[in-house]
Amino acid sequence: MGFLGSLLGIFGFGIGISVGLVIGYFLFIHFEPRDVKDLPESTPLDEIEPSSLVDLLPELPLWVMNPDYERVDWFNEFIANMWPYLDKAICGIIKSTTKPIFAEYIGQYQIKSIEFEQLTLGTIPPRFHGIKVHHSNEKELVFEFAVRWAGNPNIVVALKLFSLQLTVQLIDFQMAATARATLKPFVPTFPCFSSIIVSLTKKPEVDFGLRVIGGDLMAIPGLHHFVQETICKQVARLYLWPQTLDIPILDSSIGAVKKPVGILHVKVLRAQKLLNTDFLSKSDPYVKLSLGGDRLPAKKTTVKMNTLNPVWNEDFKLTVKDPESQVLQLHLYDWEKIGAHDKLGMQVVPLKLLNPYEKKELTLDLVHSTNPNDPQNKKARGQIMLEMSFIPFQEDSKKFSGPLHIHERKESISSLSDDNYSLRGAGLLLVTVIGAEDVEGKHHTNPYAVVVLRGEKKKTKARNKTWNPKWEEEFQFVLEEAPLKDLIHIEVKSKKRRFGFRSKELLGYVDIQLMDVIYNGRINEKYHLINSKDGILHVDIRWKVNLYAIWHYKNNNNILSVILQVVFERVGRMQTLSLPFVRYIGCFQMRPSTHNLAYELV
């Protein structure tokens, strides 16, 4: 019976399988389910509601949503290959950066030590979901990028408190942010930019797990949301635009072109007991003034004929770029009608000896050279007397310390600017001719630019055989008053030699009203050239004015100027000069024809 029962079971199983397959096939083919409805037709992507689209595709990259964003798959591949090495480099920076921070807490709150027990960013690199580059007239590169990172870092910090050791572990870190990076300024030293300025364009999203002594701290109800929101708000407060993170790449002294920070006022008074280099008559002295490290041509006094005790009383203004290192160089010569001019003596004055806004009178012994071992320095060469004062520009005043400290107050500076203090007194107009585009000549194209202001003419170097010249040349105009009603005339010309003569051709010109420059402090624009088909000229114009230009307004013979000078000096020492008082004295000007203390509004 056992064998027969097993045989019948196998036979019945085979018959049941065969009959079941036949019946199932019959039912599947000839019977239609009644509870199944027809599927809706597919809907185009642009007709789906935004809320439904977000539910369907929550991780759309920026290059899909915004056509102006570029795909950066190549960069993600680069990051993936470099990630093991970037991980070690970034972790090294984290350790060196946090070491002094940890050291500040050791000894406080019974903390004996803080150190990283483990520090790795994991094996999963961040991914960039798009990048966009912004066009700018400035010497900078601005781009925006979106980055997401769902990593597997393992960061364990060991904290020794009393005799206990606590471990805090960061795991499952996730981050999503959209940032803007600016590389500026461009310099002729690799990597060709001196700093990276980073800011967030929107509030970041951060999520992570935190284990303390093996327990998940984020599992506490309400704590996870509170910590996450607090971190996002703090990061946004520090780096959300317009707040920025400045990362220096190059030292400020390397490659960067220094800009003027103030004006050096020099008054050459007189000289006495000069050498007599002429045989039948006395010397004909004059003075050349220049600043060390400046390529601008030296300034000259007039020539005083046949005297060893000349009196000049001539004023000069020189632009200062680095008052800590620059020196004023004074060279005295005996003018000769024929041949080289004889050297009478020289002297130098370091600008670091001057206090901003303070006039200093100097009497200097002339020497043959600055070499202390020069035997000719023992010979008496006379003396030269002069007055000097260094006046920083308004935006650079906070860099310098001196008798007036009110300029260090940000609110005072903004208020002074609002009261149009930039319209008073002398200043410096900086004109940078950056380049041109599509300047086509009829006969030749070797373009150069000519800048004309108040009859003073300056020109750039010529660029040979190009329609798109780049000059990047800066010209300085020291003016006694703001050029509110002036136009600056800039021409683009071309020149070449033909049969031994130089022919010139005008490729276009532009006239720029300087009123906007004075009120705004700066313009950086591209202008269409007049009398040119498609020519464009790119210029940068800045107006830099002294913060207390009213102190030197008009001249020092004015009674009110003397009074204001004394007030600024004395009140500046007390450092209690109030802004209303500055506004009050800045609204009056002494009548030149009066000799009493009557005044009128200006």
Backbone torsions as a table, in degrees:
resi	resn	phi	psi	omega
1	MET	NA	-33.5	-179.1
2	GLY	-63.8	-47.1	-178.3
3	PHE	-68.2	-42.8	-179.6
4	LEU	-64.1	-37.5	178.7
5	GLY	-66.0	-39.5	179.5
6	SER	-65.9	-39.8	180.0
7	LEU	-65.3	-42.3	178.9
8	LEU	-66.8	-35.1	178.2
9	GLY	-63.8	-42.2	179.4
10	ILE	-65.8	-40.7	-179.8
11	PHE	-64.3	-41.3	179.7
12	GLY	-67.9	-36.1	179.0
13	PHE	-65.1	-40.6	179.0
14	GLY	-66.3	-41.9	179.5
15	ILE	-66.0	-39.7	-178.6
16	GLY	-64.4	-40.7	179.8
17	ILE	-64.6	-44.2	-178.0
18	SER	-64.8	-46.0	-179.7
19	VAL	-65.4	-38.7	179.1
20	GLY	-63.9	-39.9	-179.8
21	LEU	-66.9	-38.6	179.9
22	VAL	-66.6	-45.1	-179.8
23	ILE	-65.5	-43.7	178.9
24	GLY	-61.2	-41.6	179.0
25	TYR	-63.5	-39.7	180.0
26	PHE	-64.2	-44.8	179.5
27	LEU	-66.3	-39.3	-177.6
28	PHE	-67.2	-34.7	-176.6
29	ILE	-83.2	-41.0	-168.8
30	HIS	-101.3	-6.2	179.5
31	PHE	-122.4	133.0	-179.7
32	GLU	-105.9	131.7	177.6
33	PRO	-64.4	137.2	-176.1
34	ARG	-90.8	-18.0	-175.8
35	ASP	-90.9	2.5	179.4
36	VAL	-97.3	123.7	179.5
37	LYS	-94.9	163.0	178.0
38	ASP	-67.6	138.4	177.8
39	LEU	-71.4	142.8	178.9
40	PRO	-68.7	157.6	177.7
41	GLU	-70.5	150.4	-179.7
42	SER	-65.5	140.4	-178.5
43	THR	-102.3	134.5	177.3
44	PRO	-59.9	153.6	-175.5
45	LEU	-63.3	-37.0	-177.1
46	ASP	-76.0	-7.6	178.7
47	GLU	-99.4	-3.8	179.2
48	ILE	-79.3	138.8	178.9
49	GLU	-63.1	147.8	-178.2
50	PRO	-56.9	-40.4	-179.0
51	SER	-64.9	-39.7	178.8
52	SER	-69.3	-35.7	179.4
53	LEU	-65.4	-38.4	178.1
54	VAL	-64.4	-38.1	179.0
55	ASP	-67.5	-37.1	-178.3
56	LEU	-76.1	-41.6	-175.6
57	LEU	-129.4	79.3	-175.3
58	PRO	-75.4	-15.3	-173.5
59	GLU	-117.0	44.3	178.9
60	LEU	-66.5	128.9	175.8
61	PRO	-72.7	158.6	-176.1
62	LEU	-64.2	-30.9	-177.9
63	TRP	-69.7	-15.7	174.3
64	VAL	-84.1	-45.3	-176.9
65	MET	-76.0	-32.1	-177.8
66	ASN	-124.6	111.0	-177.0
67	PRO	-62.9	-20.7	-179.1
68	ASP	-79.6	-5.0	174.2
69	TYR	-88.9	139.7	-178.7
70	GLU	-98.3	149.1	174.4
71	ARG	-74.8	144.1	-177.7
72	VAL	-130.3	45.1	178.0
73	ASP	-61.1	-36.1	179.1
74	TRP	-62.5	-37.1	-179.0
75	PHE	-72.1	-38.0	176.3
76	ASN	-62.9	-36.4	176.5
77	GLU	-66.1	-38.6	177.5
78	PHE	-63.6	-45.4	179.6
79	ILE	-63.2	-39.9	-178.9
80	ALA	-62.4	-40.7	-179.7
81	ASN	-73.5	-31.6	-177.4
82	MET	-90.3	-7.6	-171.4
83	TRP	-58.2	-43.3	179.0
84	PRO	-57.4	-35.8	-179.6
85	TYR	-81.1	-36.3	174.9
86	LEU	-64.0	-36.3	178.6
87	ASP	-58.1	-48.2	-178.7
88	LYS	-67.2	-40.4	-178.8
89	ALA	-66.1	-44.9	-179.4
90	ILE	-66.2	-40.6	178.6
91	CYS	-64.3	-36.3	175.9
92	GLY	-63.1	-40.5	177.2
93	ILE	-65.1	-40.9	178.7
94	ILE	-60.8	-43.4	-179.5
95	LYS	-64.1	-46.1	-178.2
96	SER	-68.6	-31.1	-179.6
97	THR	-75.4	-40.3	-176.1
98	THR	-83.1	-14.8	-177.9
99	LYS	-59.1	-50.3	177.7
100	PRO	-67.3	-27.1	177.7
101	ILE	-68.7	-43.7	177.5
102	PHE	-63.4	-36.6	-177.0
103	ALA	-63.8	-28.1	-179.6
104	GLU	-68.2	-26.4	-176.7
105	TYR	-93.0	-14.0	179.8
106	ILE	-69.2	127.7	-176.2
107	GLY	99.5	-17.0	176.8
108	GLN	-99.9	148.5	178.4
109	TYR	54.6	31.5	179.4
110	GLN	61.9	26.8	177.5
111	ILE	-86.3	123.6	-178.0
112	LYS	-96.5	-30.9	179.4
113	SER	-162.8	150.5	173.8
114	ILE	-138.0	125.9	179.7
115	GLU	-155.3	160.4	176.7
116	PHE	-81.7	123.0	174.9
117	GLU	-84.2	-38.2	173.8
118	GLN	-142.7	142.8	179.4
119	LEU	-151.0	105.1	174.7
120	THR	-150.4	145.5	179.4
121	LEU	-90.0	4.1	176.1
122	GLY	88.8	-170.8	-176.1
123	THR	-104.4	-5.9	-177.4
124	ILE	-101.6	116.8	-179.4
125	PRO	-82.1	160.2	172.8
126	PRO	-69.5	159.6	179.9
127	ARG	-124.0	138.7	177.1
128	PHE	-97.9	129.2	-173.2
129	HIS	-105.1	14.2	177.5
130	GLY	151.9	153.6	179.4
131	ILE	-144.6	145.5	-178.9
132	LYS	-137.9	133.3	-179.9
133	VAL	-105.7	132.7	179.8
134	HIS	-98.3	138.3	175.9
135	HIS	-81.6	138.4	-178.7
136	SER	-144.3	146.3	174.6
137	ASN	-78.8	-12.9	-177.6
138	GLU	-80.0	169.1	175.9
139	LYS	-84.7	72.7	-176.1
140	GLU	-159.2	161.1	174.7
141	LEU	-121.1	120.2	-177.2
142	VAL	-116.1	126.0	176.9
143	PHE	-143.0	150.9	177.5
144	GLU	-113.8	146.2	-179.9
145	PHE	-147.5	152.1	176.9
146	ALA	-112.5	131.8	-178.0
147	VAL	-131.2	139.7	174.8
148	ARG	-130.6	143.3	-179.2
149	TRP	-145.1	114.9	171.1
150	ALA	-113.5	85.0	-170.9
151	GLY	-100.2	176.7	177.0
152	ASN	-123.5	55.9	-179.2
153	PRO	-70.8	158.9	175.3
154	ASN	-133.6	97.2	-177.9
155	ILE	-118.3	115.7	-177.8
156	VAL	-121.9	123.1	177.6
157	VAL	-109.6	125.6	179.4
158	ALA	-99.2	122.7	-178.7
159	LEU	-115.9	118.2	179.8
160	LYS	-97.2	110.6	-176.5
161	LEU	-119.7	121.3	-171.3
162	PHE	56.9	-121.3	177.3
163	SER	-106.6	5.3	-179.3
164	LEU	-99.2	152.6	176.7
165	GLN	-120.2	116.1	178.9
166	LEU	-100.6	140.8	177.1
167	THR	-118.5	133.3	177.2
168	VAL	-119.3	122.7	-174.9
169	GLN	-118.3	130.5	176.3
170	LEU	-100.5	125.0	-177.7
171	ILE	-137.0	164.9	172.4
172	ASP	49.9	53.1	-178.3
173	PHE	-80.5	133.0	177.0
174	GLN	-133.1	140.0	-176.2
175	MET	-150.7	142.0	174.7
176	ALA	-139.5	127.6	-177.2
177	ALA	-152.0	152.9	173.0
178	THR	-120.6	120.9	-172.0
179	ALA	-125.6	162.5	175.7
180	ARG	-123.4	131.1	180.0
181	ALA	-121.9	138.3	179.3
182	THR	-125.8	124.2	175.5
183	LEU	-99.5	113.7	-179.3
184	LYS	-164.6	162.8	-16.3
185	PRO	-79.9	163.0	177.4
186	PHE	-75.4	136.1	-178.7
187	VAL	-136.3	155.5	-179.2
188	PRO	-82.3	38.3	178.3
189	THR	-134.5	130.4	-177.1
190	PHE	-59.4	135.7	9.7
191	PRO	-88.5	23.1	171.0
192	CYS	77.4	10.7	168.3
193	PHE	-146.5	147.0	-170.9
194	SER	-96.6	-15.4	-179.6
195	SER	-158.2	158.3	174.0
196	ILE	-117.7	125.6	179.6
197	ILE	-112.1	118.7	-174.0
198	VAL	-116.6	138.6	174.0
199	SER	-147.4	156.2	177.6
200	LEU	-91.4	138.7	178.9
201	THR	-92.5	-13.2	173.0
202	LYS	-154.1	166.1	-176.5
203	LYS	-62.7	129.5	-177.8
204	PRO	-75.3	164.4	175.1
205	GLU	-115.8	126.0	-176.7
206	VAL	-132.8	137.3	176.1
207	ASP	-147.3	143.1	-178.5
208	PHE	-163.6	165.8	173.3
209	GLY	-108.1	149.1	-176.2
210	LEU	-136.9	118.1	179.5
211	ARG	-110.5	132.5	177.7
212	VAL	-120.6	118.1	-177.0
213	ILE	52.6	41.9	176.2
214	GLY	86.0	-15.2	-178.9
215	GLY	-95.6	145.1	-178.7
216	ASP	-80.2	106.8	-178.3
217	LEU	-69.6	-28.8	-177.8
218	MET	-75.1	-5.2	178.2
219	ALA	-80.3	-9.7	178.0
220	ILE	-68.1	127.4	-176.8
221	PRO	-57.5	129.1	176.9
222	GLY	85.7	-23.2	-176.8
223	LEU	-72.1	-38.5	-178.3
224	HIS	-59.7	-48.0	-179.4
225	HIS	-65.5	-39.9	-178.8
226	PHE	-64.7	-46.1	-179.6
227	VAL	-64.9	-42.6	-179.0
228	GLN	-61.9	-47.0	-179.7
229	GLU	-66.2	-38.5	-179.3
230	THR	-64.0	-44.9	-180.0
231	ILE	-64.2	-43.4	-179.9
232	CYS	-62.3	-40.9	-179.8
233	LYS	-67.9	-39.9	-179.9
234	GLN	-67.1	-41.5	178.0
235	VAL	-64.7	-42.0	178.6
236	ALA	-65.0	-37.3	-179.8
237	ARG	-65.4	-32.2	-178.1
238	LEU	-85.2	-37.1	-168.1
239	TYR	-126.9	-0.2	177.2
240	LEU	-73.5	130.3	-175.7
241	TRP	-53.8	134.3	16.7
242	PRO	-89.8	6.4	174.5
243	GLN	-71.1	142.0	-175.1
244	THR	-135.2	161.0	172.3
245	LEU	-114.4	115.3	-177.4
246	ASP	-95.6	118.7	-179.5
247	ILE	-111.0	104.8	-179.6
248	PRO	-70.5	137.1	178.2
249	ILE	-107.5	-44.1	178.7
250	LEU	-118.4	151.7	173.6
251	ASP	-64.1	144.2	-176.0
252	SER	-60.8	-22.5	-179.0
253	SER	-86.9	-7.5	-176.6
254	ILE	-100.1	118.7	171.7
255	GLY	75.8	-28.5	-175.7
256	ALA	-73.8	139.8	177.6
257	VAL	-87.0	121.3	-177.6
258	LYS	-76.6	140.3	179.3
259	LYS	-99.8	154.1	177.6
260	PRO	-60.2	139.9	180.0
261	VAL	-117.4	-4.0	180.0
262	GLY	179.3	-179.9	-179.7
263	ILE	-120.0	132.6	175.1
264	LEU	-96.5	116.7	177.7
265	HIS	-93.0	120.0	-179.3
266	VAL	-123.7	128.0	174.4
267	LYS	-117.5	111.2	178.0
268	VAL	-81.9	110.4	-174.5
269	LEU	-82.0	-66.2	-174.6
270	ARG	-165.3	174.5	173.1
271	ALA	-137.5	160.7	-177.9
272	GLN	-146.0	148.8	175.7
273	LYS	56.3	45.7	179.5
274	LEU	-74.8	162.5	176.0
275	LEU	-68.4	147.7	175.5
276	ASN	-106.8	109.1	-177.7
277	THR	-98.1	-6.9	179.1
278	ASP	-92.7	150.9	-176.3
279	PHE	-86.4	-45.0	-174.9
280	LEU	-100.8	-8.4	-178.8
281	SER	-145.8	-177.8	178.3
282	LYS	-88.5	170.4	-178.2
283	SER	-69.2	158.5	175.5
284	ASP	-116.0	80.2	-168.8
285	PRO	-80.3	151.2	168.0
286	TYR	-149.4	163.1	-174.2
287	VAL	-119.3	137.3	171.6
288	LYS	-109.8	130.8	-178.3
289	LEU	-117.8	137.6	175.7
290	SER	-157.1	162.6	177.7
291	LEU	-106.9	134.9	178.3
292	GLY	-61.5	139.2	-179.6
293	GLY	80.0	6.8	-179.6
294	ASP	-111.7	131.6	-178.3
295	ARG	-88.8	0.6	179.6
296	LEU	-68.3	148.7	179.1
297	PRO	-63.5	147.7	-178.8
298	ALA	-69.2	151.8	176.3
299	LYS	-95.0	150.6	-175.2
300	LYS	-128.5	144.8	170.2
301	THR	-83.3	174.4	173.5
302	THR	-73.8	162.4	179.0
303	VAL	-90.3	128.3	176.9
304	LYS	-101.4	116.1	-171.7
305	MET	-81.9	136.2	168.5
306	ASN	54.2	57.4	178.5
307	THR	-154.5	147.3	174.0
308	LEU	-106.5	-1.1	178.3
309	ASN	-131.5	64.9	-174.9
310	PRO	-71.5	150.2	175.3
311	VAL	-123.0	121.3	-178.4
312	TRP	-107.7	-57.6	-174.6
313	ASN	54.6	48.1	-177.8
314	GLU	-112.6	138.6	-176.6
315	ASP	-100.2	143.4	177.7
316	PHE	-138.7	151.0	177.4
317	LYS	-127.5	125.7	179.3
318	LEU	-124.0	139.2	-179.0
319	THR	-82.9	134.6	-175.6
320	VAL	-108.2	132.7	177.5
321	LYS	-106.8	-33.1	-178.9
322	ASP	-146.2	91.3	-177.5
323	PRO	-66.9	-14.5	179.8
324	GLU	-79.2	-26.3	-175.6
325	SER	-118.5	-22.6	-176.2
326	GLN	-76.6	153.2	177.6
327	VAL	-130.9	148.5	173.1
328	LEU	-86.1	124.8	-179.1
329	GLN	-104.4	126.8	180.0
330	LEU	-118.4	122.6	178.1
331	HIS	-125.4	127.0	177.7
332	LEU	-104.7	134.3	-178.8
333	TYR	-129.3	155.5	172.3
334	ASP	-100.1	113.4	-176.0
335	TRP	-66.5	135.6	177.0
336	GLU	-125.3	137.6	-179.7
337	LYS	-68.8	-36.6	179.7
338	ILE	-128.1	132.8	176.7
339	GLY	92.0	-176.3	-177.9
340	ALA	-72.9	149.6	179.0
341	HIS	-81.2	136.2	-178.2
342	ASP	-76.7	141.6	179.3
343	LYS	-85.6	125.9	-179.9
344	LEU	-95.8	-29.7	-178.3
345	GLY	161.5	174.0	-179.4
346	MET	-155.1	168.5	176.3
347	GLN	-164.4	156.6	178.8
348	VAL	-127.4	150.5	179.0
349	VAL	-130.7	111.1	175.5
350	PRO	-64.6	132.5	-178.4
351	LEU	-70.8	-19.1	179.7
352	LYS	-67.9	-11.5	176.4
353	LEU	-78.0	-12.5	-176.8
354	LEU	-93.7	142.4	170.2
355	ASN	-95.9	136.4	179.2
356	PRO	-54.9	140.9	176.1
357	TYR	70.0	7.1	-177.5
358	GLU	-112.1	125.1	179.1
359	LYS	-83.0	133.7	-176.8
360	LYS	-127.7	128.5	176.8
361	GLU	-97.5	132.0	-175.5
362	LEU	-128.1	142.0	170.7
363	THR	-121.7	114.6	-170.9
364	LEU	-114.8	136.2	173.1
365	ASP	-81.5	128.2	-178.2
366	LEU	-77.5	142.8	178.4
367	VAL	-128.4	170.7	179.3
368	HIS	-80.0	-38.4	179.6
369	SER	-156.1	172.1	179.5
370	THR	-84.5	-1.3	177.6
371	ASN	-75.7	115.3	-177.0
372	PRO	-65.0	-19.5	-179.4
373	ASN	-93.3	5.3	178.9
374	ASP	-70.1	118.3	-178.2
375	PRO	-65.4	-23.1	-179.4
376	GLN	-73.5	-11.6	177.4
377	ASN	-70.7	-16.9	179.7
378	LYS	-73.5	-18.6	-178.5
379	LYS	-79.8	130.9	180.0
380	ALA	-67.4	129.5	-177.3
381	ARG	-123.0	6.6	178.8
382	GLY	94.8	-172.4	-177.5
383	GLN	-133.5	157.5	174.9
384	ILE	-130.1	136.7	-179.9
385	MET	-112.5	137.8	179.7
386	LEU	-154.3	163.6	174.7
387	GLU	-116.9	140.7	-178.5
388	MET	-137.5	146.0	172.5
389	SER	-153.9	138.2	179.3
390	PHE	-107.8	122.0	-178.3
391	ILE	-116.4	107.8	177.6
392	PRO	-68.0	157.3	173.7
393	PHE	-75.6	161.4	-173.7
394	GLN	-57.2	-48.2	-176.0
395	GLU	-75.3	-13.3	-179.7
396	ASP	-103.8	0.9	-174.6
397	SER	-63.0	-32.6	-176.9
398	LYS	-67.9	-13.6	179.9
399	LYS	-79.0	-16.5	-172.4
400	PHE	-119.6	149.1	175.4
401	SER	-107.9	148.0	-178.7
402	GLY	-172.6	-165.6	-177.2
403	PRO	-65.7	-22.3	179.7
404	LEU	-108.3	117.6	-178.1
405	HIS	-110.6	5.0	-179.3
406	ILE	-67.2	-25.6	-177.9
407	HIS	-68.1	-12.2	178.4
408	GLU	-77.9	-9.3	-180.0
409	ARG	-89.9	118.6	-175.1
410	LYS	-61.7	-40.5	-178.2
411	GLU	-67.0	-31.8	179.5
412	SER	-68.6	-40.2	-179.2
413	ILE	-64.3	-44.9	-179.6
414	SER	-65.2	-37.3	-180.0
415	SER	-68.6	-39.2	177.8
416	LEU	-64.0	-38.4	178.6
417	SER	-65.6	-38.3	179.9
418	ASP	-64.6	-28.5	-179.5
419	ASP	-86.4	16.1	174.9
420	ASN	60.2	41.7	174.5
421	TYR	-68.0	-18.4	178.6
422	SER	-70.0	-10.1	179.8
423	LEU	-88.8	-0.9	-175.3
424	ARG	-110.7	146.6	167.9
425	GLY	73.2	-175.5	-177.3
426	ALA	-76.3	161.3	179.0
427	GLY	-163.2	-178.2	-177.9
428	LEU	-123.6	125.3	176.4
429	LEU	-101.4	117.7	179.8
430	LEU	-103.5	118.2	-179.4
431	VAL	-114.6	114.6	178.3
432	THR	-109.6	113.9	176.1
433	VAL	-88.1	104.4	-172.7
434	ILE	-79.5	-51.1	-179.2
435	GLY	178.4	-175.7	179.9
436	ALA	-143.2	162.2	179.8
437	GLU	-133.3	141.1	173.5
438	ASP	54.6	45.3	175.6
439	VAL	-95.3	98.5	-173.7
440	GLU	-105.0	127.2	176.4
441	GLY	-97.3	157.8	179.7
442	LYS	-73.5	-36.2	-174.9
443	HIS	-112.2	-34.4	-177.6
444	HIS	-161.1	162.7	178.3
445	THR	-137.2	89.2	172.4
446	ASN	-124.3	70.8	-163.6
447	PRO	-74.4	147.5	168.4
448	TYR	-144.8	160.4	-176.3
449	ALA	-113.3	144.5	177.5
450	VAL	-121.3	124.7	-179.1
451	VAL	-109.5	126.1	-177.4
452	VAL	-126.0	125.9	176.7
453	LEU	-142.7	121.8	178.3
454	ARG	51.6	41.6	177.9
455	GLY	83.1	-12.1	178.6
456	GLU	-88.0	128.0	-172.9
457	LYS	-118.2	133.1	176.8
458	LYS	-138.1	149.2	-176.7
459	LYS	-139.2	155.6	179.2
460	THR	-87.9	175.8	172.6
461	LYS	-77.2	154.9	179.1
462	ALA	-83.6	141.6	174.1
463	ARG	-109.2	122.9	-170.9
464	ASN	-83.5	135.0	170.5
465	LYS	51.6	61.3	176.9
466	THR	-151.2	145.7	174.4
467	TRP	-95.4	-13.1	-177.0
468	ASN	-126.5	70.3	-176.1
469	PRO	-72.4	147.8	172.5
470	LYS	-119.6	118.7	-178.0
471	TRP	-104.7	-51.3	-178.5
472	GLU	54.2	44.9	-179.3
473	GLU	-112.9	137.5	-176.6
474	GLU	-110.7	137.7	177.6
475	PHE	-124.1	144.3	-175.7
476	GLN	-117.8	135.6	176.2
477	PHE	-126.3	111.0	176.4
478	VAL	-86.4	118.9	-173.4
479	LEU	-118.7	145.4	-179.6
480	GLU	-76.8	-20.8	179.4
481	GLU	-150.5	162.0	-178.3
482	ALA	-65.3	131.6	-178.4
483	PRO	-81.4	64.3	-175.9
484	LEU	-65.7	-34.9	-175.3
485	LYS	-106.1	12.9	-175.9
486	ASP	-96.0	153.0	170.4
487	LEU	-112.5	142.0	172.6
488	ILE	-103.8	128.3	-175.0
489	HIS	-105.2	123.3	-179.3
490	ILE	-125.3	124.1	178.1
491	GLU	-112.9	146.2	171.5
492	VAL	-111.6	118.8	-177.0
493	LYS	-122.6	166.2	175.5
494	SER	-130.0	147.9	-178.8
495	LYS	-139.8	152.6	174.1
496	LYS	-159.2	164.6	178.9
497	ARG	-97.7	130.6	178.7
498	ARG	-137.1	117.4	-178.8
499	PHE	55.5	38.3	177.3
500	GLY	84.5	-4.6	179.0
501	PHE	-114.9	151.0	-178.6
502	ARG	-96.1	118.3	177.6
503	SER	-102.6	146.2	-178.3
504	LYS	-123.4	149.7	-179.8
505	GLU	-137.7	130.9	178.7
506	LEU	-82.1	121.7	-179.1
507	LEU	-97.1	-9.5	-179.8
508	GLY	148.4	162.8	-180.0
509	TYR	-149.1	167.8	177.6
510	VAL	-149.4	142.5	174.0
511	ASP	-112.9	125.3	-174.7
512	ILE	-116.2	124.6	176.8
513	GLN	-74.0	125.6	-175.4
514	LEU	-85.8	-2.8	-179.4
515	MET	-61.1	-41.9	179.4
516	ASP	-64.2	-35.2	179.1
517	VAL	-64.8	-41.9	-177.2
518	ILE	-66.4	-43.8	-176.9
519	TYR	-74.0	-34.8	-176.9
520	ASN	-96.2	-15.7	-179.1
521	GLY	88.5	-23.1	-176.5
522	ARG	-169.1	148.1	167.4
523	ILE	-135.5	143.8	175.4
524	ASN	-136.5	97.3	-170.4
525	GLU	-137.1	162.9	171.1
526	LYS	-110.4	129.5	-175.3
527	TYR	-117.4	140.3	173.6
528	HIS	-76.1	127.9	-177.6
529	LEU	-74.0	135.2	176.4
530	ILE	-76.0	142.7	-177.1
531	ASN	65.3	29.2	175.0
532	SER	-133.7	142.4	-176.2
533	LYS	-65.8	-56.2	-177.6
534	ASP	-131.4	12.0	-173.8
535	GLY	-67.4	141.6	178.8
536	ILE	-131.9	137.1	178.5
537	LEU	-116.3	130.9	-179.6
538	HIS	-108.9	118.4	-178.9
539	VAL	-133.2	153.0	174.5
540	ASP	-125.0	121.9	-176.8
541	ILE	-124.8	129.3	-179.8
542	ARG	-126.3	147.1	174.6
543	TRP	-119.8	119.6	-179.3
544	LYS	-116.5	124.9	-174.4
545	VAL	-125.4	152.2	177.1
546	ASN	-69.6	142.8	179.9
547	LEU	-64.3	-38.1	179.2
548	TYR	-114.0	52.5	-180.0
549	ALA	-62.8	-26.8	179.1
550	ILE	-63.2	-24.0	179.2
551	TRP	-63.2	-35.2	-179.6
552	HIS	-105.4	15.4	-174.7
553	TYR	-68.4	138.2	-175.6
554	LYS	66.9	-98.6	179.9
555	ASN	-158.0	169.5	-176.2
556	ASN	-81.4	-2.9	176.7
557	ASN	-82.8	-10.0	179.3
558	ASN	-73.2	131.9	-178.0
559	ILE	-60.9	-41.6	-179.0
560	LEU	-65.2	-35.1	178.3
561	SER	-62.0	-42.1	178.6
562	VAL	-63.1	-43.2	179.4
563	ILE	-62.7	-45.4	-179.1
564	LEU	-64.0	-37.8	179.2
565	GLN	-61.0	-45.5	179.5
566	VAL	-64.4	-42.2	-179.0
567	VAL	-63.5	-46.2	-179.6
568	PHE	-61.4	-40.9	-178.5
569	GLU	-66.3	-47.3	-175.5
570	ARG	-72.0	-46.2	-179.3
571	VAL	-68.3	-33.6	178.0
572	GLY	-61.8	-35.5	178.4
573	ARG	-65.6	-34.7	178.7
574	MET	-77.2	-17.1	179.5
575	GLN	58.4	35.3	-179.6
576	THR	-126.9	21.3	-179.5
577	LEU	-66.1	121.9	-175.7
578	SER	-89.6	150.3	-179.2
579	LEU	-63.3	-42.1	177.4
580	PRO	-57.7	-35.6	179.8
581	PHE	-68.0	-36.5	176.5
582	VAL	-62.5	-42.2	178.5
583	ARG	-65.2	-36.9	-176.8
584	TYR	-65.1	-52.2	-176.8
585	ILE	-73.8	-18.8	179.3
586	GLY	-79.9	-3.9	-177.1
587	CYS	-100.4	3.3	-174.8
588	PHE	-126.5	151.2	177.3
589	GLN	-140.6	134.9	-179.1
590	MET	-71.9	136.4	172.2
591	ARG	-66.7	127.7	-179.7
592	PRO	-62.6	-25.0	-174.4
593	SER	-88.5	-8.1	-177.2
594	THR	-97.5	156.5	-179.4
595	HIS	-120.7	1.9	175.5
596	ASN	-105.8	-167.8	-176.0
597	LEU	-95.0	24.3	175.0
598	ALA	-71.9	147.2	-178.1
599	TYR	-141.9	167.5	177.5
600	GLU	-135.5	155.6	178.5
601	LEU	-73.1	145.0	175.6
602	VAL	-122.4	NA	NA
